[in-house]
């Protein structure tokens, strides 16, 4: 009986060690993919390149994620959940609606600097219209962001006289304003001879926050003729 218990205990311990090893490898692969995509400002990298950067066997992609698509889905979900966590932290500060909106727009723009690949990767998943991928993106980012906007817009109406705005449409508007500069980087550089540097990013934050703030403000009736 004691021998049986020892063998069973050894199997449990070995299973835990294997799971820890797989978790470490999973994290190494996610970090390697992130680093390569940031360097290239795209989500184009082969499985071999990712594994070389992570210093793991190519077979571990299938073991940890099922496929390269599984790896990309996991990376996207991790980034989007991080963005949702930022929204939660901002909500917990209970700031004035105008200040909260400014900080939020600035965070979105800066996150496109940190994760230049995220929108192309997300759009690729959405264009495939796979229900599972759409549901994951919705649950990890779109719905939490829309709910944050609904609360923020209602508070802005109550405290600052903001106009009534559909929070779902506001979600698409804010993300679109913040994102296109980064999605169209080659157009910016080749057509307008501008460089994506820290100064431009800060200028764009000021520009985007001003546009969004003006959009929520109550319209002042002009003089009648």
DOKE-964814 format. One record per residue (C-alpha): residue number from 1; residue in one letter; x, y negated, z negated. Coordinates in steps of 0.05 Angstrom, whole numbers, plus 5000, padded with zeros to 4 digits. Example, Ala and Ser with C-alpha at 12.3 -4.5 7.8 and 13.67 -1.06 7.14 Angstrom:
DOKE-964814
R   num   residu     px     py     pz
R     1        A   5246   5090   4844
R     2        S   5273   5021   4857
This chain:
DOKE-964814
R   num   residu     px     py     pz
R     1        X   5000   5000   5000
R     2        X   5056   4952   4982
R     3        X   5092   4968   5048
R     4        X   5027   4953   5086
R     5        X   5019   4887   5050
R     6        X   5091   4868   5064
R     7        X   5083   4884   5138
R     8        X   5018   4845   5142
R     9        X   5051   4787   5106
R    10        X   5110   4788   5155
R    11        X   5062   4786   5213
R    12        X   5026   4726   5184
R    13        X   5091   4690   5173
R    14        X   5115   4707   5243
R    15        X   5050   4681   5272
R    16        X   5059   4615   5234
R    17        X   5130   4608   5259
R    18        X   5108   4622   5330
R    19        X   5053   4569   5325
R    20        X   5102   4518   5297
R    21        X   5150   4534   5353
R    22        X   5095   4526   5405
R    23        X   5074   4460   5373
R    24        X   5145   4434   5377
R    25        X   5151   4455   5449
R    26        X   5084   4424   5466
R    27        X   5107   4358   5436
R    28        X   5173   4360   5474
R    29        X   5136   4371   5539
R    30        X   5087   4314   5526
R    31        X   5143   4267   5507
R    32        X   5184   4286   5568
R    33        X   5125   4275   5615
R    34        X   5111   4207   5582
R    35        X   5184   4185   5588
R    36        X   5188   4205   5662
R    37        X   5122   4171   5679
R    38        X   5143   4107   5644
R    39        X   5209   4106   5680
R    40        X   5174   4115   5747
R    41        X   5111   4075   5729
R    42        X   5071   4133   5759
R    43        X   5048   4202   5739
R    44        X   5090   4236   5793
R    45        X   5139   4287   5765
R    46        X   5146   4361   5780
R    47        X   5139   4414   5727
R    48        X   5213   4429   5735
R    49        X   5232   4356   5723
R    50        X   5188   4353   5661
R    51        X   5217   4418   5634
R    52        X   5288   4396   5649
R    53        X   5277   4332   5610
R    54        X   5245   4371   5553
R    55        X   5300   4424   5556
R    56        X   5249   4481   5556
R    57        X   5233   4539   5602
R    58        X   5185   4525   5658
R    59        X   5140   4582   5635
R    60        X   5125   4543   5571
R    61        X   5080   4495   5610
R    62        X   5032   4552   5625
R    63        X   5040   4580   5554
R    64        X   5025   4513   5519
R    65        X   4976   4481   5568
R    66        X   4954   4533   5619
R    67        X   4979   4492   5678
R    68        X   5009   4425   5698
R    69        X   4938   4396   5700
R    70        X   4929   4419   5629
R    71        X   4992   4383   5609
R    72        X   4969   4319   5644
R    73        X   4900   4324   5612
R    74        X   4932   4332   5543
R    75        X   4978   4272   5554
R    76        X   4921   4229   5578
R    77        X   4877   4249   5520
R    78        X   4933   4234   5470
R    79        X   4943   4164   5499
R    80        X   4868   4149   5501
R    81        X   4858   4172   5429
R    82        X   4915   4127   5409
R    83        X   4879   4069   5442
R    84        X   4815   4087   5405
R    85        X   4854   4088   5340
R    86        X   4878   4017   5354
R    87        X   4805   3997   5362
R    88        X   4788   4029   5295
R    89        X   4844   3992   5260
R    90        X   4822   3926   5291
R    91        X   4750   3938   5270
R    92        X   4773   3952   5198
R    93        X   4804   3882   5194
R    94        X   4735   3849   5199
R    95        X   4762   3789   5237
R    96        X   4724   3731   5266
R    97        X   4694   3757   5332
R    98        X   4735   3708   5374
R    99        X   4800   3729   5340
R   100        X   4782   3803   5346
R   101        X   4767   3795   5420
R   102        X   4833   3759   5432
R   103        X   4873   3813   5396
R   104        X   4837   3868   5432
R   105        X   4849   3840   5502
R   106        X   4922   3829   5485
R   107        X   4928   3901   5460
R   108        X   4898   3928   5525
R   109        X   4946   3889   5568
R   110        X   5006   3910   5526
R   111        X   4984   3982   5528
R   112        X   4988   3980   5604
R   113        X   5061   3960   5594
R   114        X   5071   4018   5546
R   115        X   5033   4068   5588
R   116        X   5038   4044   5661
R   117        X   5014   4112   5686
R   118        X   4951   4118   5645
R   119        X   4901   4085   5691
R   120        X   4924   4122   5754
R   121        X   4923   4187   5716
R   122        X   4853   4172   5688
R   123        X   4827   4151   5756
R   124        X   4853   4214   5788
R   125        X   4816   4255   5736
R   126        X   4752   4215   5745
R   127        X   4754   4219   5821
R   128        X   4755   4295   5817
R   129        X   4688   4288   5780
R   130        X   4703   4349   5738
R   131        X   4651   4348   5681
R   132        X   4700   4371   5628
R   133        X   4752   4318   5645
R   134        X   4700   4263   5649
R   135        X   4671   4285   5581
R   136        X   4740   4284   5549
R   137        X   4755   4214   5575
R   138        X   4687   4191   5553
R   139        X   4693   4219   5483
R   140        X   4765   4197   5471
R   141        X   4761   4126   5498
R   142        X   4702   4101   5538
R   143        X   4646   4113   5486
R   144        X   4688   4088   5426
R   145        X   4707   4025   5465
R   146        X   4636   4013   5488
R   147        X   4610   4021   5417
R   148        X   4663   3972   5392
R   149        X   4640   3922   5444
R   150        X   4568   3931   5424
R   151        X   4584   3914   5352
R   152        X   4631   3857   5370
R   153        X   4583   3825   5419
R   154        X   4526   3829   5369
R   155        X   4569   3798   5315
R   156        X   4591   3744   5364
R   157        X   4519   3727   5379
R   158        X   4503   3723   5305
R   159        X   4563   3683   5283
R   160        X   4586   3645   5344
R   161        X   4527   3639   5390
R   162        X   4554   3684   5444
R   163        X   4507   3699   5501
R   164        X   4474   3767   5506
R   165        X   4518   3816   5546
R   166        X   4509   3889   5563
R   167        X   4566   3925   5525
R   168        X   4572   3979   5579
R   169        X   4583   3928   5634
R   170        X   4629   3889   5587
R   171        X   4672   3952   5578
R   172        X   4683   3959   5653
R   173        X   4695   3884   5661
R   174        X   4747   3878   5606
R   175        X   4786   3940   5626
R   176        X   4784   3918   5699
R   177        X   4810   3849   5684
R   178        X   4867   3877   5642
R   179        X   4885   3934   5688
R   180        X   4890   3910   5760
R   181        X   4954   3870   5751
R   182        X   4989   3935   5733
R   183        X   4954   3980   5783
R   184        X   4974   3932   5839
R   185        X   5045   3921   5817
R   186        X   5075   3931   5887
R   187        X   5027   3878   5914
R   188        X   5049   3830   5860
R   189        X   5122   3839   5875
R   190        X   5121   3845   5951
R   191        X   5066   3795   5969
R   192        X   5075   3743   5914
R   193        X   5149   3752   5898
R   194        X   5133   3758   5824
R   195        X   5166   3804   5774
R   196        X   5132   3843   5718
R   197        X   5173   3816   5660
R   198        X   5155   3798   5588
R   199        X   5141   3726   5606
R   200        X   5090   3746   5659
R   201        X   5058   3795   5612
R   202        X   5048   3741   5558
R   203        X   5021   3692   5610
R   204        X   4973   3745   5634
R   205        X   4950   3758   5563
R   206        X   4933   3684   5555
R   207        X   4899   3684   5623
R   208        X   4857   3747   5610
R   209        X   4836   3726   5540
R   210        X   4815   3658   5565
R   211        X   4773   3689   5621
R   212        X   4740   3739   5574
R   213        X   4727   3687   5520
R   214        X   4695   3640   5570
R   215        X   4652   3698   5594
R   216        X   4621   3711   5526
R   217        X   4609   3637   5509
R   218        X   4538   3611   5514
R   219        X   4529   3571   5577
R   220        X   4517   3497   5565
R   221        X   4461   3470   5609
R   222        X   4486   3418   5658
R   223        X   4453   3351   5668
R   224        X   4387   3352   5704
R   225        X   4380   3314   5768
